[in-house]
Amino acid sequence: MRYEAIDTVPFTTIDGKTNNIKDIREYEILEILSFLNLRGEDLIDEIATREEFYGSGSEFDSYKIVDQNIVILFDNDFNLSKIKKLGIPS
């Protein structure tokens, strides 16, 4: 749903084929609720469903955690075992 309002733009590949894709989405900046020290087995969608964060059934809110931490996640190949803590937005 958060992608519906994003414009669709043409993208031409090096071999000349044109495909319609979604334009770049702006990352939502939210207030940090808390910081979480990670353990090796943590998963972002599991973190999102914890009662102290977004609660049961809120796997789809995991994008908020990804958006808030996109730089550190990208820099570490999205490997949570390389990251010590994540900011959890409200």
C-alpha atoms as an extended CHARMM CRD file, in Angstrom:
* protein
*
        90  EXT
         1         1  MET       CA              0.0000000000        0.0000000000        0.0000000000  PROA      1               0.0000000000
         2         2  ARG       CA              2.8160000000        2.4140000000        0.7120000000  PROA      2               0.0000000000
         3         3  TYR       CA              3.9160000000        1.9810000000       -2.9210000000  PROA      3               0.0000000000
         4         4  GLU       CA              0.5710000000        2.8660000000       -4.5280000000  PROA      4               0.0000000000
         5         5  ALA       CA              1.1690000000        6.6200000000       -4.5140000000  PROA      5               0.0000000000
         6         6  ILE       CA              4.6330000000        6.2860000000       -6.0570000000  PROA      6               0.0000000000
         7         7  ASP       CA              4.8250000000        7.1810000000       -9.7350000000  PROA      7               0.0000000000
         8         8  THR       CA              5.4930000000        4.4940000000      -12.3190000000  PROA      8               0.0000000000
         9         9  VAL       CA              8.3600000000        5.4470000000      -14.6130000000  PROA      9               0.0000000000
        10        10  PRO       CA              9.8920000000        3.8320000000      -17.7050000000  PROA      10              0.0000000000
        11        11  PHE       CA             13.2950000000        2.1880000000      -17.2990000000  PROA      11              0.0000000000
        12        12  THR       CA             15.3370000000        1.2380000000      -20.3490000000  PROA      12              0.0000000000
        13        13  THR       CA             17.8900000000       -1.5390000000      -19.9870000000  PROA      13              0.0000000000
        14        14  ILE       CA             21.2570000000       -1.5730000000      -21.7230000000  PROA      14              0.0000000000
        15        15  ASP       CA             19.8210000000       -3.8240000000      -24.4520000000  PROA      15              0.0000000000
        16        16  GLY       CA             17.0580000000       -1.3090000000      -25.2250000000  PROA      16              0.0000000000
        17        17  LYS       CA             14.1190000000       -3.0060000000      -23.5140000000  PROA      17              0.0000000000
        18        18  THR       CA             11.8260000000       -0.6450000000      -21.6340000000  PROA      18              0.0000000000
        19        19  ASN       CA              9.9850000000       -1.7200000000      -18.4860000000  PROA      19              0.0000000000
        20        20  ASN       CA              7.7260000000        0.2610000000      -16.2110000000  PROA      20              0.0000000000
        21        21  ILE       CA              8.9610000000        0.3520000000      -12.6210000000  PROA      21              0.0000000000
        22        22  LYS       CA              8.0780000000        2.2670000000       -9.4870000000  PROA      22              0.0000000000
        23        23  ASP       CA             10.0880000000        5.4260000000       -8.8830000000  PROA      23              0.0000000000
        24        24  ILE       CA             12.2960000000        5.7630000000       -5.8010000000  PROA      24              0.0000000000
        25        25  ARG       CA             10.3670000000        5.7910000000       -2.5230000000  PROA      25              0.0000000000
        26        26  GLU       CA             11.3310000000        8.3110000000        0.1190000000  PROA      26              0.0000000000
        27        27  TYR       CA             12.2530000000        6.7010000000        3.4240000000  PROA      27              0.0000000000
        28        28  GLU       CA              9.9300000000        7.6570000000        6.2120000000  PROA      28              0.0000000000
        29        29  ILE       CA             11.7490000000        9.2290000000        9.1720000000  PROA      29              0.0000000000
        30        30  LEU       CA              9.9990000000        8.3560000000       12.4140000000  PROA      30              0.0000000000
        31        31  GLU       CA             10.7260000000        9.1250000000       16.0450000000  PROA      31              0.0000000000
        32        32  ILE       CA             12.8650000000        6.4540000000       17.7090000000  PROA      32              0.0000000000
        33        33  LEU       CA             10.8570000000        4.4920000000       20.2630000000  PROA      33              0.0000000000
        34        34  SER       CA             13.8820000000        2.6090000000       21.6150000000  PROA      34              0.0000000000
        35        35  PHE       CA             17.0890000000        0.8450000000       20.6920000000  PROA      35              0.0000000000
        36        36  LEU       CA             17.3830000000       -2.9240000000       20.6060000000  PROA      36              0.0000000000
        37        37  ASN       CA             20.6310000000       -4.7830000000       21.2300000000  PROA      37              0.0000000000
        38        38  LEU       CA             20.6190000000       -7.6120000000       18.7130000000  PROA      38              0.0000000000
        39        39  ARG       CA             21.2850000000      -11.2860000000       19.2900000000  PROA      39              0.0000000000
        40        40  GLY       CA             22.5230000000      -13.4610000000       16.4450000000  PROA      40              0.0000000000
        41        41  GLU       CA             19.1590000000      -15.1360000000       15.8540000000  PROA      41              0.0000000000
        42        42  ASP       CA             17.0110000000      -11.9690000000       15.7010000000  PROA      42              0.0000000000
        43        43  LEU       CA             14.8570000000      -11.3580000000       12.6110000000  PROA      43              0.0000000000
        44        44  ILE       CA             13.3150000000       -7.9900000000       11.7670000000  PROA      44              0.0000000000
        45        45  ASP       CA              9.7560000000       -9.2640000000       11.2940000000  PROA      45              0.0000000000
        46        46  GLU       CA              9.9700000000      -11.1530000000       14.5870000000  PROA      46              0.0000000000
        47        47  ILE       CA             11.2360000000       -8.0160000000       16.3350000000  PROA      47              0.0000000000
        48        48  ALA       CA              8.2910000000       -6.0230000000       14.9270000000  PROA      48              0.0000000000
        49        49  THR       CA              5.7620000000       -8.4890000000       16.4000000000  PROA      49              0.0000000000
        50        50  ARG       CA              7.1280000000       -8.2740000000       19.9260000000  PROA      50              0.0000000000
        51        51  GLU       CA              4.6290000000       -6.7910000000       22.3790000000  PROA      51              0.0000000000
        52        52  GLU       CA              7.0730000000       -4.0500000000       23.4360000000  PROA      52              0.0000000000
        53        53  PHE       CA              7.1670000000       -2.7990000000       19.8370000000  PROA      53              0.0000000000
        54        54  TYR       CA              4.2510000000       -3.2310000000       17.3830000000  PROA      54              0.0000000000
        55        55  GLY       CA              2.6030000000       -6.3860000000       18.7490000000  PROA      55              0.0000000000
        56        56  SER       CA              1.2310000000       -9.6390000000       17.4070000000  PROA      56              0.0000000000
        57        57  GLY       CA              0.2940000000       -9.7040000000       13.7270000000  PROA      57              0.0000000000
        58        58  SER       CA              2.3230000000       -6.6270000000       12.8090000000  PROA      58              0.0000000000
        59        59  GLU       CA              4.9020000000       -8.2400000000       10.5110000000  PROA      59              0.0000000000
        60        60  PHE       CA              3.9540000000       -5.7370000000        7.8300000000  PROA      60              0.0000000000
        61        61  ASP       CA              5.2270000000       -2.9170000000       10.0720000000  PROA      61              0.0000000000
        62        62  SER       CA              8.7440000000       -4.3310000000        9.8720000000  PROA      62              0.0000000000
        63        63  TYR       CA              9.4050000000       -1.8930000000        6.9890000000  PROA      63              0.0000000000
        64        64  LYS       CA              9.5420000000        0.8880000000        9.6170000000  PROA      64              0.0000000000
        65        65  ILE       CA             12.5240000000       -0.7980000000       11.2560000000  PROA      65              0.0000000000
        66        66  VAL       CA             14.1830000000       -1.3300000000        7.8760000000  PROA      66              0.0000000000
        67        67  ASP       CA             13.5780000000        2.2820000000        6.7790000000  PROA      67              0.0000000000
        68        68  GLN       CA             14.9430000000        3.6630000000       10.0430000000  PROA      68              0.0000000000
        69        69  ASN       CA             18.0870000000        1.5040000000        9.8480000000  PROA      69              0.0000000000
        70        70  ILE       CA             18.5610000000        1.3050000000        6.0700000000  PROA      70              0.0000000000
        71        71  VAL       CA             22.1300000000        2.6640000000        6.0460000000  PROA      71              0.0000000000
        72        72  ILE       CA             23.5100000000        0.2810000000        8.6750000000  PROA      72              0.0000000000
        73        73  LEU       CA             21.5640000000       -2.6370000000        7.1520000000  PROA      73              0.0000000000
        74        74  PHE       CA             22.8730000000       -1.9040000000        3.6650000000  PROA      74              0.0000000000
        75        75  ASP       CA             26.4390000000       -1.4100000000        4.8990000000  PROA      75              0.0000000000
        76        76  ASN       CA             26.2760000000       -4.8530000000        6.5420000000  PROA      76              0.0000000000
        77        77  ASP       CA             24.6230000000       -6.6850000000        3.6110000000  PROA      77              0.0000000000
        78        78  PHE       CA             21.3770000000       -6.9260000000        5.6280000000  PROA      78              0.0000000000
        79        79  ASN       CA             23.1360000000       -9.4380000000        7.8890000000  PROA      79              0.0000000000
        80        80  LEU       CA             21.8120000000       -8.7760000000       11.3950000000  PROA      80              0.0000000000
        81        81  SER       CA             24.5880000000      -10.8360000000       12.9630000000  PROA      81              0.0000000000
        82        82  LYS       CA             27.0110000000       -8.0490000000       11.9450000000  PROA      82              0.0000000000
        83        83  ILE       CA             24.9270000000       -5.3270000000       13.6370000000  PROA      83              0.0000000000
        84        84  LYS       CA             24.9730000000       -4.6320000000       17.3790000000  PROA      84              0.0000000000
        85        85  LYS       CA             21.7950000000       -2.5660000000       17.7350000000  PROA      85              0.0000000000
        86        86  LEU       CA             18.8500000000       -1.2110000000       15.7740000000  PROA      86              0.0000000000
        87        87  GLY       CA             16.7260000000        1.8630000000       16.3260000000  PROA      87              0.0000000000
        88        88  ILE       CA             13.0480000000        0.9440000000       16.6520000000  PROA      88              0.0000000000
        89        89  PRO       CA             10.7720000000        3.7710000000       15.4900000000  PROA      89              0.0000000000
        90        90  SER       CA              7.3280000000        4.5550000000       16.8760000000  PROA      90              0.0000000000
